[in-house]
Amino acid sequence: MKTYRLEQPGSIDGFVIREEAMPEPGPGQVLVRIRATAFNFRDTYVYKGWIPGAKADVVPLTDAAGEIAEIGRDVRRFKVGDRVMNYYFANWIGGPFNFSPEQYTVHQDGWLTEYKVVDAEALLPMPENLSFEEGASLVCAGTTAWSALRGVGAGDTVLTLGSGGVSLFAIQFAKAMGARVIATTSNAEKGARLTELGADQVLDYKTNPEWGEQAKALTGGRGVDRVIEVGGAATMPQSIKAVASAGQVSLVGILGGIEGAVDYMAMFASQARYQAIPTGSRSDLEEALRVVRQHDIHPVIDSTFDFDDAKAAMTHFENGRPFGKVVIRH
Ligand SMILES: NC(=O)c1ccc[n+]([C@@H]2O[C@H](COP(=O)([O-])OP(=O)(O)OC[C@H]3O[C@@H](n4cnc5c(N)ncnc54)[C@H](OP(=O)(O)O)[C@@H]3O)[C@@H](O)[C@H]2O)c1
C-alpha cells in the first residue's frame, strides 16, 4: 500500500510516498480503506516542523473517511463495508478535555495513506447523506465549530471571522440552530459566497478595521451572543468589542499569528465568557453529525485532488485562497 511520510520537516518537499506492508488489525482493531482526507490550517505547522514533540517520519493529515476493509477479533462496533470517519483525537470519547489526548500527526501517524489500522473505538459511522469527501471535511473543523457554538440557540447572534474551514461550518451550524450570523471576510467575492451560505450580514475586516464595533452596532448595541474567535490576539480587541455582556468568545485559533497581548481590563469590562475550545471529543462530533443528518448539511468543498497529487493539494490549501475544504481522494 502507498503512504505519505514526512521524511524531512521544513517544506512540502519533505513528504515522500513509500510502499509499505499492509497492516493487520489485532483484537479490537479494524483495517480502514481510506477514501478521502482533508486539510486544516494546523497541517501546515506539521510539515514546517513547528509542532513540538511531533513523531518523526509521520504520516500527515488528521481528518479521514473510508470503509472498513477488515475487522479484528472481538469487534462488534463495525462490519466489513461500513462507511466510517475518524474523530480528531484517538482517545477522547467524551467528558471534559483531559490534557492527555492521542493526536494524529503528533503522537501517532495520520491518515494520508491507503490503509490504516485503528482501534474500532476511534471511528464513527458516517452519515448516509455525506460522500467520503464530505465526511473527511467534518472531522476537525466541523467538530470545532460545533464545540465553539455549544449553547447557542434560536434568535442568538453569532459572529464568525474569515472564511476558513471552522468559520464555514460555524455559519452552517448556527443557521441550522436558528441563529443570526454576522460574518467577516477580506474578500468581496468570498463575502457573496458567505451570504449564499446563510450569513445575514457580511463585514470586510480589511477595509473596516473596527469590524467588532460594527458587528455590535448591527445588534442595536447589545453585542453578539457568540464570537467564533479564529484570529487570536490579532483579532481579540475587536471580538471583545463585539461580544454582548454574558455572551461568549470561543477561543479557537491563531490565524493572525501568535504574537500580541490582550487588554485584560477590556475583557473584564465586557462581562463576557472566554472559553478555550480543544476541538472536541467523539461525543461532540456525534452530536454535530446528528445535526448534519437532520438538516442535510453538506460541507463546502473547494477542490478535490488525487492521492498522488497531495503536495499540489497542500500548496493550493496554503496559497490558493480556497473557499471551503481542500480534499484528497484516495
Ligand atoms: N482550538 C481548536 O480546537 C482548533 C480546531 C481547528 C482549527 N483551529 C484553529 O482555528 C483557526 C482556523 O482554522 P481553519 O482550519 O478554519 O483555517 P483556514 O481554513 O486555514 O482559514 C483561512 C481563512 O482564515 C481567514 N483569516 C486569515 N487571517 C485572518 C484574520 N487575521 N482575521 C480574520 N480572518 C482571517 C481568511 O478568510 P478570508 O479569506 O475570508 O479573509 C482565510 O481564508 C486556525 O488558527 C486553526 O489552527 C483550532
The ligand as an SDF file (V2000), in Angstrom:
LIG
                    3D

 48 52  0  0  0  0  0  0  0  0999 V2000
   -8.9040   25.0530   19.0050 N   0  0  0  0  0  0  0  0  0  0  0  0
   -9.1550   24.1020   18.1460 C   0  0  0  0  0  0  0  0  0  0  0  0
   -9.5890   23.0400   18.5100 O   0  0  0  0  0  0  0  0  0  0  0  0
   -8.9620   24.3450   16.6850 C   0  0  0  0  0  0  0  0  0  0  0  0
   -9.5140   23.4560   15.7470 C   0  0  0  0  0  0  0  0  0  0  0  0
   -9.4340   23.7610   14.3880 C   0  0  0  0  0  0  0  0  0  0  0  0
   -8.7570   24.9050   13.9950 C   0  0  0  0  0  0  0  0  0  0  0  0
   -8.1730   25.6930   14.9390 N   0  0  0  0  0  0  0  0  0  0  0  0
   -7.5030   26.9230   14.5580 C   0  0  0  0  0  0  0  0  0  0  0  0
   -8.5150   27.8030   14.1110 O   0  0  0  0  0  0  0  0  0  0  0  0
   -8.0060   28.6280   13.0710 C   0  0  0  0  0  0  0  0  0  0  0  0
   -8.8830   28.4650   11.8400 C   0  0  0  0  0  0  0  0  0  0  0  0
   -8.6700   27.1760   11.2860 O   0  0  0  0  0  0  0  0  0  0  0  0
   -9.2120   26.8370    9.8200 P   0  0  0  0  0  0  0  0  0  0  0  0
   -8.8060   25.4400    9.5390 O   0  0  0  0  0  0  0  0  0  0  0  0
  -10.6340   27.2410    9.7390 O   0  0  0  0  0  0  0  0  0  0  0  0
   -8.2970   27.8430    8.9850 O   0  0  0  0  0  0  0  0  0  0  0  0
   -8.2490   28.1080    7.4080 P   0  0  0  0  0  0  0  0  0  0  0  0
   -9.2700   27.2760    6.7290 O   0  0  0  0  0  0  0  0  0  0  0  0
   -6.8330   27.9940    7.0070 O   0  0  0  0  0  0  0  0  0  0  0  0
   -8.6870   29.6620    7.3690 O   0  0  0  0  0  0  0  0  0  0  0  0
   -8.2560   30.5020    6.3450 C   0  0  0  0  0  0  0  0  0  0  0  0
   -9.0810   31.7700    6.3300 C   0  0  0  0  0  0  0  0  0  0  0  0
   -8.9300   32.4780    7.5480 O   0  0  0  0  0  0  0  0  0  0  0  0
   -9.2250   33.8360    7.3450 C   0  0  0  0  0  0  0  0  0  0  0  0
   -8.2490   34.6670    8.0500 N   0  0  0  0  0  0  0  0  0  0  0  0
   -6.9200   34.6750    7.9520 C   0  0  0  0  0  0  0  0  0  0  0  0
   -6.3860   35.6120    8.7440 N   0  0  0  0  0  0  0  0  0  0  0  0
   -7.4260   36.2290    9.3450 C   0  0  0  0  0  0  0  0  0  0  0  0
   -7.5500   37.3060   10.2630 C   0  0  0  0  0  0  0  0  0  0  0  0
   -6.4840   37.9680   10.7300 N   0  0  0  0  0  0  0  0  0  0  0  0
   -8.8030   37.6730   10.6490 N   0  0  0  0  0  0  0  0  0  0  0  0
   -9.8950   37.0150   10.1980 C   0  0  0  0  0  0  0  0  0  0  0  0
   -9.8340   36.0080    9.3170 N   0  0  0  0  0  0  0  0  0  0  0  0
   -8.6210   35.6300    8.9080 C   0  0  0  0  0  0  0  0  0  0  0  0
   -9.1630   34.0900    5.8450 C   0  0  0  0  0  0  0  0  0  0  0  0
  -10.5170   34.3530    5.4250 O   0  0  0  0  0  0  0  0  0  0  0  0
  -10.8590   35.4020    4.2480 P   0  0  0  0  0  0  0  0  0  0  0  0
  -10.1110   34.8990    3.0540 O   0  0  0  0  0  0  0  0  0  0  0  0
  -12.3410   35.3180    4.1360 O   0  0  0  0  0  0  0  0  0  0  0  0
  -10.3860   36.7390    4.7230 O   0  0  0  0  0  0  0  0  0  0  0  0
   -8.6540   32.7570    5.2900 C   0  0  0  0  0  0  0  0  0  0  0  0
   -9.2040   32.4350    4.0580 O   0  0  0  0  0  0  0  0  0  0  0  0
   -6.5600   28.2350   12.8930 C   0  0  0  0  0  0  0  0  0  0  0  0
   -5.7270   29.0480   13.6850 O   0  0  0  0  0  0  0  0  0  0  0  0
   -6.5240   26.8090   13.4200 C   0  0  0  0  0  0  0  0  0  0  0  0
   -5.2520   26.4150   13.8580 O   0  0  0  0  0  0  0  0  0  0  0  0
   -8.2650   25.4310   16.2660 C   0  0  0  0  0  0  0  0  0  0  0  0
  1  2  1  0
  2  3  2  0
  2  4  1  0
  4  5  1  0
  4 48  2  0
  5  6  2  0
  6  7  1  0
  7  8  2  0
  8  9  1  0
  8 48  1  0
  9 10  1  0
  9 46  1  0
 10 11  1  0
 11 12  1  0
 11 44  1  0
 12 13  1  0
 13 14  1  0
 14 15  2  0
 14 16  1  0
 14 17  1  0
 17 18  1  0
 18 19  2  0
 18 20  1  0
 18 21  1  0
 21 22  1  0
 22 23  1  0
 23 24  1  0
 23 42  1  0
 24 25  1  0
 25 26  1  0
 25 36  1  0
 26 27  1  0
 26 35  1  0
 27 28  2  0
 28 29  1  0
 29 30  1  0
 29 35  2  0
 30 31  1  0
 30 32  2  0
 32 33  1  0
 33 34  2  0
 34 35  1  0
 36 37  1  0
 36 42  1  0
 37 38  1  0
 38 39  2  0
 38 40  1  0
 38 41  1  0
 42 43  1  0
 44 45  1  0
 44 46  1  0
 46 47  1  0
M  CHG  2   8   1  16  -1
M  END
$$$$
